[in-house]
Amino acid sequence: MPSDFHTEELAASYAALILHDANVPVKAESITSLCKAANVTIQPFWPKLFQQVFTSRSVGDFLVSSVGAAPAAAAGGAPAAAASSSAPAKKEEPKKEEKKEESEEEDMGFGLFD
């Protein structure tokens, strides 16, 4: 399988996520093994780089910090902060709207996995 720089980085990233999900320490050997099992050839520096990065911080730390840095989260965070300081009656109104939207989707007769 031909490999390029982006594919190699992506493969190493996915391997780190798989290891994190399995509660296995992110080590260079593990990343290399997963990439070989997926039939993806990567340069030897990628596993070493990811091992160095994830010895000081966990994959979960990166996932949490990337969510907080997202522009959509920052834009959506301001109204949520304003709503939390308002009266409880105002909080109930958006919930009712969300339930209404969900029921509309159910009435259409199709779902995500149908």
C-alpha positions in Angstrom: 0.0 0.0 0.0 1.6 3.3 -1.0 2.1 5.7 1.9 2.5 9.4 2.2 3.3 11.7 5.0 -0.3 12.5 5.9 -1.4 8.8 5.8 1.5 7.9 8.1 0.6 10.5 10.6 -3.0 9.5 10.5 -2.2 5.8 10.9 0.0 6.6 14.0 -2.8 8.8 15.4 -5.4 6.1 15.0 -3.0 3.6 16.6 -2.6 5.9 19.6 -6.4 6.3 19.9 -6.9 2.5 19.7 -4.3 1.9 22.4 -5.9 4.6 24.6 -9.3 3.0 24.1 -7.9 -0.4 25.1 -6.2 1.2 28.2 -2.8 0.1 26.9 0.2 2.5 27.3 1.1 4.3 24.0 4.5 2.8 23.2 6.4 2.9 19.9 6.3 -0.9 19.6 2.5 -1.0 20.0 2.0 1.7 17.4 4.3 -0.1 15.0 2.5 -3.4 15.6 -0.9 -1.9 15.0 0.2 -0.2 11.7 1.8 -3.5 10.5 -1.5 -5.3 11.3 -3.4 -2.7 9.3 -0.9 -3.1 6.4 0.2 0.5 6.6 3.9 1.3 6.3 5.1 4.2 8.4 8.4 5.9 8.9 10.2 4.8 12.1 10.1 8.3 13.6 6.3 8.3 13.9 5.9 5.7 16.7 8.8 7.3 18.6 7.3 10.7 18.3 3.9 9.6 19.5 5.5 7.7 22.4 7.4 10.8 23.5 4.3 13.0 23.3 2.1 10.6 25.3 4.6 9.9 28.1 4.1 13.5 29.3 0.3 13.7 28.6 -2.3 11.1 28.0 -4.4 10.8 24.8 -7.5 11.7 26.9 -5.8 15.1 27.9 -5.4 15.9 24.2 -9.0 14.9 23.4 -10.4 17.1 26.2 -8.2 20.1 25.3 -9.0 19.9 21.6 -12.7 20.0 22.4 -12.4 23.1 24.6 -10.4 24.9 21.9 -13.0 24.4 19.1 -14.5 27.6 17.8 -18.0 26.1 17.9 -17.6 25.2 21.5 -16.5 28.8 22.3 -19.4 30.3 20.4 -21.9 27.9 22.0 -20.4 28.4 25.4 -21.5 32.0 25.8 -25.2 31.4 25.5 -25.0 28.4 27.8 -23.2 30.5 30.4 -25.9 33.1 30.1 -28.7 30.5 30.4 -27.1 29.0 33.5 -27.3 32.4 35.3 -31.0 32.9 34.3 -34.1 31.6 36.1 -34.9 27.9 36.1 -38.1 28.5 34.0 -36.0 29.6 31.1 -33.9 26.5 31.2 -36.9 24.3 30.8 -38.0 26.0 27.5 -35.0 24.8 25.4 -35.4 21.3 26.7 -39.0 21.2 25.5 -37.9 22.3 22.1 -35.3 19.6 22.0 -37.8 17.0 22.8 -40.1 18.3 20.1 -37.4 18.0 17.5 -36.6 14.4 18.5 -40.3 13.5 18.2 -40.4 15.0 14.7 -37.5 12.8 13.6 -39.2 9.7 15.0 -42.4 10.6 13.1 -40.5 10.6 9.7 -40.2 6.8 9.9 -36.5 6.5 9.4 -33.5 6.4 11.6 -29.8 6.5 11.4 -29.4 2.7 11.0 -32.6 1.9 9.0 
